[in-house]
Each structure stands twice: as C-alpha cells, then as structure tokens.
Amino acid sequence: MTKDEAILEMRFCGVNENDINIIINGFKQKNISPQYLDNELEKLGYERLFHFEYDDDIDESYQSLSHSKKHISDD
C-alpha cells in the first residue's frame, strides 16, 4: 500500500495525526507493508488495523491481549 493510502486509512480509523506522522516519517520507501503499519501502531498502543490484509485467521492470543491495547474510540 502507498503512504497516501496508509495515511487515509489510519485517519479514517481515528489514529491521532501525530502518531500517523511518527509512523509515516519512520518509513522511507514509497510503499508500506500492512505488517509494518500494524507493528508500529502496536508500539504506540493501538490495535492492529491492517491484519485482515495479511492474516485471515485472528490469533486467539492476540484476542486475549486486545483488552490492553488502546482502542481507537478511547481517544
């Protein structure tokens, strides 16, 4: 996915603009992998947003940890 697509998707999902800038500015290539985006979002305390693009099965261990993640609606 392109940086522009990633930015739009994160904005649509309610990710803080400063956090979007941190994630995007840390990536120098034109295209960004969904895994990279999810890893960076989790580092900032957000839920994974892009896992559906690379993982058809949601890991049960992830579900048990999701209560400790920052939910987009929490902001």
C-alpha positions, 0 to 999 in steps of 0.5 A: 500500500502507498503512504497516501493510502496508509495515511487515509486509512489510519485517519479514517480509523481515528489514529491521532495525526501525530502518531500517523506522522511518527509512523509515516516519517519512520518509513522511507520507501514509497510503499508500506507493508500492512505488517509494518503499519500494524507493528508500529501502531502496536508500539504506540498502543493501538490495535492492529488495523491492517491484519485482515490484509495479511492474516485471515485467521485472528490469533486467539492470543492476540484476542486475549491481549486486545483488552490492553491495547488502546482502542481507537474510540478511547481517544 
